[in-house]
Structure formats: structure tokens, C-alpha cells
Amino acid sequence: MITAEKLFKTLEGFVAMNISFDKKNGSPDKAILKARAANYGLIRNAIIGSDFITAQGLDKQYRKYEKKVDMEVAEIAARGNNGKM
């Protein structure tokens, strides 16, 4: 129930932010709506995934994996910059 409450509160804030943006800028176009839908999905996955990792006691394993991925991203970026980073 804690994860669900956290997710609900976060999405509630995100919706409020979007409503405020729309009041200021008018109705959103299809591109903005598509981006918002993607953001909702990312937020949902992040909150549920984070709580799952913690609940399963996988924090150390996750941090180790996260560092590995970060290093791989840095390597990819370096290749894209011809080694200039």
C-alpha cells in the first residue's frame, strides 16, 4: 500500500503541474500528450521498481549494476565524441 500511495501522490502532483501548464499555455497538442503519457509510464516504473528493489533487499546489487551501466553509457558517449569527454 505504501508504494501505491507514493505513486498516487506523485502522479497527482504531475497532473496538477500539467493542468497548471495548460491553463497558462492553452490546450496541449498531440505531441505534448504523447510525451506526458510516456512520462507517466516512466514515473510509474521508477516508483514501483525502486520500492521493489528496496523491499527485496536488492539495493547493493542494484547500485553495483547501476554503476556498470553508467560506465557503459560513458563509453558509448566517448565513442560518439571521438574519445573527447
Secondary structure as UniProt FT lines:
FT   HELIX           2..25
FT   HELIX           30..55
FT   TURN            56..57
FT   HELIX           59..80
FT   TURN            81..83
//
